[in-house]
Amino acid sequence: MDSATTQVISHVRSVLKRLRLNDQRLLLAVSGGADSMALAFVVSQAAGAHNCHAVTVDHRLRAESASEAAAVERYMRRLGITHETRALHWAAHPPAQRLEEAARAQRYAELSQACRRQGISCVITGHHGGDQAETFLLRLLRHSGVYGLAGMPLQAPLPTACGQDAQVVVRPLLGIAKPQLYALCRRERIPWHEDPSNASADFRRNALRRAIAARELEPRSPIAAPALLRVCAAMQRHRAFINARLAELLRSAARFDAPTGTVELSAGADTACAGVPRWAANPALRERLLAAAVGWVGRSAAPPELAHLDAFARAIAGNVGCTAGGVTLLPPTTKRGWLLCRQPPRSAEIAAVAGVALGGSALWDSGRLLITVDHRDGSAGAGNRTWSAHSLDDAMRQWHAPIEAHRHWLKRERRLPLPLPPVLAGMPVVCVNGAPVFALGRAVEGALRGVSVSVSVCSPRSVPFAAGTPEEIVA
């Protein structure tokens, strides 16, 4: 085996060992391009083919995509890697300007499902140094801050990560340039195909790729890949430092409540800034803390927009409420601090989830919450009991009297505090066998005897900060 190939394998092996993935089963995202085919070869050498399971997502956007997926399967068989092709089914093709975004979302959803079926928690992708340089320029054009300009992390939650078994995506080739991967494919006689969409002028990323490639022989150019990656690495070091401070702030100033999907931020004022909470005194840290909290509440795969964060910052300075980006900020009271919750839904905005068997889980409110209903003792129970979940608006139309009676019972018994109306509006009402037995985000002891209900935020930002974790390691 060529020494250059051995070097790449050693690099990937060290990354996997550092992330404690060297003896874990890995899911490889293999599209058939040079980068992903090289990834499959290298990871099979670094971790063992028996530890790898490859998935090819056929987007069905080109006539030749099925034959390309079949070619990938043949090569995976040669490597000794198990393989499956997942074909997408489009109800309607998205417009060209949203095609890449929609295809990416569908692809990650398929990869996440494959992980759950295979009992795998880590997806390995072929993102390389060229992708990182393009990402940096894309985010620079969008006026991103430090977090955006730091580029893709080595490890991060899978965009569709959800619940206790959330998966991560790892990019071990971020330190490898695309020409190195082409050279590796040629040396090791690895087949690959070129996606014609990579040359399309319809996508901004392709134009940036060509601009970077044109400066390949000009190392002093500010947009040559090595120069961009050096700046990106510097931003990653800044991000790691900010994350360490952010971790301290979140531990002391924020309380994440999964059953209601809310975040409470301390309202304690800093003596140097009258009326301003301590965590809001530093603008940079305030922005990052709000981004973590808003992203967690809103279940946003992309970071919250700066304009929305600025709106929340102005509201805090003025001690008033605010709604932006689907998240509502409620001002503090004598008993609680600033509260971030889902924006109260409009009538019929949240579709009901129906007919789920007891013991099953379901996503609710476009995947914002994960609801599980089971027998309290874990037994199978008697009868064919099913459950459903409804928005408060929908439930009040169908079961107004029992829900109102339940609310009065809670007040009278003083068992559990009622959530505030904006929080309440974004919480599910769960019904078993067609009767509302779970409302206001809390279990009703009498009606739910023998039944266990859990609600948790299903968010790619389930871990709101990452100080000291592998995702801050630069490959």
N, C-alpha and C positions, 0 to 999 in steps of 0.2 A: 504493500500500500504506500502511495506517495507520501512524503513527509508533510506536504502542505495539507493533505487530507487528514493525516494523523493529528496535525495541529488543531484543526477545526473540531475533530472528535474529542480531543483532550479538553478543549475550551468548553464544549457542551457538557462533557462529563463533570467538569469542575462546577459548572453552574447548577446542574441537577443535584450534585452532592451538597453544595452550599444551601440549596433550598430543601434539602432532605427529601429529594424525590428520586434518588438513584435506585432505591429498591421498591418503588411504588409502580402500580400500573398507570400507564399514560395513554391519553387519547390524542392522536395526531390528526390535526386538520390538514388534509392533503387535497389540494385542488388540481394538481397535475402540472402546475408551473414549475420552473427550475428551482425556485426557492423552497417550495413545499416538498418537492421530490428529493431535493438534497437534504432537507430536514429529516425525512423518513429514513434515508440511508444513514445519516449521521447519528440520529437518536437510537436506531436499532443497533448500531455499533457501540454506542456509549452506555445504553441501559439494557440492551438485550432485546431481541425481537419478541421474545415471549412476554415481555412486559408492555408491549405496544399494541394498540388497537387503532387502526386508521379509519377515518370517516371522510368520504368525499360528498360534498353537497352539490347536487346537480341543480342549478338554478333554472334550467329549462328556458333559458333566454336565447340560446343559439341551437341550430339544428344539430351541430356536431358534438354537443355537450355530453350526450349519452355514450357515444363511442370513446370520448376522452376519459370518462369515468371508468369505462371498461378497461382501458389501457392502464389506468392507475391501479386497478384491482390486480391485473396480471403482474405488474411490477411488485406490488405488495406481497403477492404470493411468492415471488422469487426471493424476497427478503425474509420470508417466514412470518410476516405480520398479518394478523387477521384484519379483514377490511369489510366495510359496508358502504353502500351508496344510498344517500337520502335524497330523493327527488322532491323538489318543491312543487306545490300546486298553487297557482296564482288565481284568485277569483277575478282579478283585473290587474293588468300590468301597470305599475306605477309610472308617472310621467318621468321623462328622461332626467330632469333636474333632481329627482328624488330616487332614482333607480339604485345608485350605489348604497344610499342609506337604507332603503327598504331591503335590498338583497343582504346587506350586512346583518340587519336585525333578524331576518329569517334564518340566515346561516347560523348565527349564534344560538338561536332558539333550538335548531336541530342538533347542534353540538351538545347543548345542555341536556336535551332529552336522551341523546346517546350515552352521555355520562351516567345518567340515572339508571338506564337499562343495564349498563355494563358494571355499575358499582365503582366508577372512576371519579375522582375529584379534581383532576388536573387536565386541562386542554393545552397542548403544545402547538404553537403556531410558528410559521416561517417568516415572521416580520424581521427584517434585516436593517442594516445601517442605512441603506438608501431610503427605506420607508420612514425611518426616524428623521432623516434630513428633510424629506418632503413634508412630514407632519409638522416639523418646526416652522417651515416657511408658510404652510397653510395657516397655522395659528398666529404667526406674526402678521399675516395679512388681515386676520380677524381681530387684531389688537389684543391678543391674549396677554395675561400677566405671567408671573413666574410659574405658576402651576401649569399653564398651557404650554409655555415655551420649554418646560422640562421634558416635554414629549411623552412617548409611551413608556410606562414603567416596565421593568423586567417581569414583575408579577403583579397581577391585579385581579379583583373579583371579575368573574365572567359577567358580561353585561346583563345576562338574564339570571344571574345568581339569585337564589331564593331560599329562605328558611335555613334550617340547621345544616342541611347537606349542600350548601352553596359551593359551587365549583370556582376554581381560579383558572386564569389563563396565564401561561408562561411563555416568554419570547426569548429563547436562549441564543438566537442568532442576531440580536440587536447590535452586537459588536463586530459583525461580519459584513463586509461590503458585497453588494449584488454581483460585481464581476468575479469575486472569489467563489461564489456559489455556481455561476456559469462554468467557471474553470473546473470546479470539483465535479460537476455533472459530466463534463467532457472526459476528464481523467478516468472516472469510475464507470463510464458508459451508462450513465443514468438517463433514461428517456424522459423527455418533457415536452409540453406543448406551449405555445404562446397564445394567450388570450387576445384576440384582436381589439377588444375594448380598451386594452392598455395603451393603444396608439390613437384612440379616439380623441378628437379635439373638443368633444363635448364636456370633458371632465377637467376641472382645474388642476387636479393632482397630476394628470399626465403632462400638462404644460410645464409644471414645476419640475417634474422628473426630467423632461428634456432640457430645461434650463440648467439643472444641476449637472447632468451628463455632459453638456457642452463645455463645462468648466473642469472636466476631469483631469486635464493636463495642465491646469493653471492653479497650482496649490495655494497661491497668494490671493486668489479670488475670494471675495467675501461670501459667495454662494457656492463655493466648492464644498462637496460633502464633508471632508475632514474639518473645515472651518465651522460649518453649521453644527457638527456633532460636538465640537469642543465647547461651543456656547451652550448647547443642550446639556452637556455634562455639568457645566457650571450652574445652570438653572436647577439641575437635579440636586446638587449639594445645597443650594438655597432652600429648595423644597424640603429636604430632609431636616434642615435646621428649623424651619417654620413648623413642620409637623411635630417636632419634639416639643416646642412651646405650645402648639395647639393641643397636644395630648394633655399637658398640664392644665390648660384652661378648661377643656371639656370635662376633665375629672372633677374640677372644683366648681364649675359654673353651669353645667348642663345636666339635665336628667332626661334620658331617653325612655319613653314609656311605650313598649311594643303593643300591649293590648289596645291602646287607644290611638297609636300611631302619632303621638305628639312629643314635642320636646319643650321642656321648661328651662328657660335661661334665667339665671340669678338677676335680681333687680337691684342688688346692693350697689350703692353709688361709690365712686372713687372720690376721696377727699380732694384730689387735685382738679377733678372735673365734676362740679356739683351737678347732681341729678343723672349723671351718666354711669351705667354699670361699669364695674371694674374691667370686665372683659371687653368693653367697647372703647376703652381709653386709647388703645393703640389701633389706628385705622387698618393696618395690614392684618393684624391678628383678628380684629373684629370681622373683616371681610372673610377670612378663612373659616372662622367659627360659624358665621352665618351660612356660608356655603355648605359646610358639613351638615348643619342642622336642617337647612332648607332642602338639600338634596336627599336627606334621609326621609323627611316627611313627604316630600313630593314624589319620591321614587323616580328620580330623574336619572337616566343613563348618562346624560351629558351634564357637565357642571352648570349650576344656575347662572343665568345671564347677569353680567355686572350691573345692568340697569335695574334689575330686580333687587340685587343686594344693596344698591344705593338707595332704593326706595325704602327698604327695611331700615337702613341706617338712619335715614332722615326721620322715619317714624319714631325710632328709639330716641333720637335727640329731641324730638318734639313731644315725647310721651303720649303718642297716639297710636291707634291701630292701623293696619295696612294689609292689603291683599295684592300679591304679585306672583306671577308664574304658577298659579294654582295653589298657593300656600297663603294662609291667613296668619297674621301676627296680632295677638291680643295683648293689650297693655296690662301691666301688673296691677294686682290688688293688694290688700293688706295681708292676704293669706298665700299668694302665689306670685311668681315672677312673670317675665315675658313668656307667652305661650305661643308656639308655632303648631298649627294644625292644618289639615287639608282644607282647602277652600270649600265652604258649604256648597254641596252639589245642587245644580238646578233640577227642577222637576223632571223625573224620568231619565235623568242623566246616567244613573247607575243601573245596569241591567241585572235582573235577578239571576241567581244561580239556583237551579232546581234539580231535584231527583238524585242527590248524592247519597250513596249508601252509608249507613252509620259505620264509622271507622275510616271513612275516606276524607280526603282534603280537597279543597278547591280554592282557586284564586278568585278574588273579588275586587270590584272597582278597578277594572283594567289592570289587574295584577298587582294592585297596591298592597292588599292584605292577603295573608294566607290563613284560611279558616279550616280547622279540623274538629270534627264532632265524633266522639267515641263513647263507649260504655266506660263509666268511671273505674270499674274494676278490671277493665281490659278484656272482658269476656265477649263472646260473640253475641250473647243476648238472645231474646226470643223474638220471632216475627220479622217481617221485612220492613224494618223502620228506615226511613230516609229523611234527609234534612235538606233544607234550602236556606238561602240567605237573600235578604231584601234590604233595600235602602229604607231609612226611617220614613221618608216621604211615601214610598210604595206601601210599607207595612201599616202606616197610619190609615191609609185609605181602606185597607183590607181588615185590619184588626184594631181599630181605634180604641174600643172599650177596654180590652185586656191590657194593651200597652199603657193606657192612661192609668189603669188600676195598679199596674206594676210600678209606675213612677210614684204614685201616691204612697204605695206600700214602702218603697225605699225611703221616702221622706219621713214617714211615720216611724219606721223601725230604726232609722238612722244607721242602717247596716253599712251601706256603701254610698259615698258621695255621688250625686248625679254629675256627669260631665256637663260642661258648659254647652249651651245650644249649638254653637258652631262646631264643637267637637262631636256632639251627639249626632248632628246631621251627617257626618262622614263615617259613622260607625254602622256595622251591619246589625240587622235584626235576624236572628237565626230561628228557624221553625223546624220542629220535628214532627213528622207525619201531619203536616199542614196546620199545626198549632204554634203560635209564637211563644217560644219558651226561653228565648235568649235575646235580651234587648239591652240597649244603652251600653254595650261593650262589657257587661258584667253578667255573671251567671246568676240565675234566680234559684236559690237553694231548693225551694219547695217543688217547683215545676220541673227542675232538672235533676231530681233525685235519681242517681244511677247513671247520669249522662255527664260526660266531660266535654267542655267546649274551650278551644284555645284560639286566640287571634293574635297574629304577629305581623309586623311589617315585613313585606317581601320586597327587599330593596337591594340594588347593586351596591348601596352604601351602607350595608348592614353593620359594617365596622366603620364608624365615622372618621377614624383617624388611623394612621399607619406608622407612627413613629417607631423606629427600630425594627420594623418587619422587613422581610425580603424584598417587598416591592420598591424599597428605596435603594436597593443595591444596583449599581450600574454595571451592566454586563461588560 
